[in-house]
Amino acid sequence: MFASFAKAGRSLRNIPPFQPFRTILQCVYCEVPHCAERPMKQVVDCCSLATSRQRATVFVEMVFPDQANHYGTLYGGNALSLLGKAAFVTATRFARCAVVMAASERVEFQVPVKLGQMLELTGRIARIGRSSMTVEVTGVAETLPGGARINALQGRFEMVAVDGEGRPRTILDECEASSDYLAA
């Protein structure tokens, strides 16, 4: 190694002082990349998302006759309403501000949810951007007497945090200060 420096006409005295490599770590709470120039404890505890923001919400709904169609199953419009409601509450609990739905994509009805079944809807934050987030909602139908459960619905929703005038606002104020924050 020393020979290669000598061949290049460099002396060992001209080598710049050691500078640590820049390592990117991911916060375990908000999944936002951070530079690891701080001690690990600070990186893990970097944001308040650990205690004040939840990334998932669970709803339980019963399918009553007023929600059913003439086949005795959950009407598609009511199912979309329930999926949207779960996405809205999940996004609002995470952003801690007003949110609106910007888009819904890939809503799937895998099996009909029958009258009298319980529908468990789970909303989960899948992506966090500067002012928007993607919420994935899954619905599991459960028959009460036997307890049989089957995946029935799922959908993805784009939710946007808005201010008092309805304009997009930032979601992650603390984490945005990091130059390593990657958002869509």
N, C-alpha and C positions, 0 to 999 in steps of 0.2 A: 504494500500500500504506500509506504513512504517513497519507494522508488518511482511510482507513478506520478507523485507530486513533483519529485525532482526532475523527471523527464519533461514535465509540462512547464518547467521554469518557475514553479511556485515554491515558496518556502513554507514550512509548517507555521511560521509566525503570521502568515497572511490569511490563514484559515479563519473565517468568521466564527464568533463564539457559537456554541451549540444553542440552537433554538428548537424547542420541542415541536414535534409534528402537530398539526392542528387536527384533532380528532373530533368527530361529530358523534354525539350521544343522543339518544332519543329519550325525552322525558317519559317516565312510566305512567304519568297521569294524563297528559294531554296529547302524547305521541308527537310532539313538535320537536324537531331536531334542534340541538343546542351545541355550541362550541364547548369543548371540554377543557378550556383553559382555567376553569374554576374547579375547586375540589368537587368530587363526585357527590357529596352530601348536598351541596348547593344546587347541583344540576337536577337531582331527584326531587328536591323540595322547591324547585324554581317557581312554580305557579300555584295559584290558589285553586286551581281546578280540582285538586285532590279532595278538598272538603266541600266546596260550594257548588260544584257542577257535576251532574250525573250524566253518564253517557248512555243509559238505557232506562226505559220505562215499561212497565207491564200493566195492561188493562185486562179486565175480565168482564165480558158482556154475555148476557143470556139472549138467545134468539127467541123473541116473543112473536105472537101472531101478527102484530102490527108491523113487524120488520120482514115478514115472510111474503113470498110471492104465491101464486096460485098452485105451485108445485109443492108447497110446504117446505121450501128452503129459503135461506137468507137472500133477499132481493139484492141484485148487483149494485144498485145505487146506494143502498144502505151499507153494503160492505165497503164500498169506496169511501163513504162518509166516515165509517169507523177507522179505516186505514189512515185517512187524512187527519182525523182527530188524534190518533196515536202519534203520527208524525209531528203534528203541531205541538202537542204537549211535550214530547221528547225534545224537540228543538228549543222550545221556550225554557224548559228546565235547564238545558245546557247553556244557552246564551244569556239567560236572565234578563231578557228584554223582549220587546215585541218582535214577532216573526211573522212572515207571510209565506205562503206556498208559491214558488215560482214555476215549478214543473212537477209533473208526476210521470214516471217512466216505468215501463215493464211491470205492470200490475197483472198478476196471474191468479186465476181461480183454479186451483188444482182439483178440489173435490167440493161438492155442495155442502154447505153447513145447514143441517136440518133443524127444523123447529124443535125447540126444547134442548138443543145442545148448548154447551157453554163455549164461547169463543175467547181464547186467550191471545191477546195482541201484544207483541213485544216490539217496541221501537228501539233502535240502536243507532247511534251516531256513527256513520261509516267514514265520513270525510269532513274535515274542517277547513274552510277557506278563510279569507280575510273577512268577508261579510256573509258568506253562504255556507251551508252545510248540507251534506247528503244524509238522509235518514232512511234506513232500511227497516221495514215493518213486516213481521211475519205473523200469521194467524194460525193457531192450532185449535182444531175443533175437538171437544171432549164430550163424550157421552156420559152423563152423570151416573146412571146406575152401575155400569161396568167399569167406567174410568178409562175406556179406550180413547187414545189420542191419535190424531192424524193431522198432518200439515194440510191446511186448506187454502190459505191465501198468502200472498206476499207482494210487496211493492217497494219501489224506491221513490223518494220524494226529495226535491231540491227546496230547501227552506232558506230564506234570506232574513237576516236581522235588519230591522228598520228603526229609524229615529221617529220623533214626534211628527215630522212632515212626511213620513213614508219613504224617505230616502235610505239607501243601504248604509249601515254603520258597521264599524269593526266589532268583532266578537271577542278576540283574544288580546285585550289591551296589554297585559303584562308580557305575554309571549311575543307580541309583535315587535317589541323593542330589540329582540335578538335579530342580528343580521342573517342568521342561518334559517330563519323561519321560511318554510316553503309552503306557499298557499296557492290555490287556484283562483 
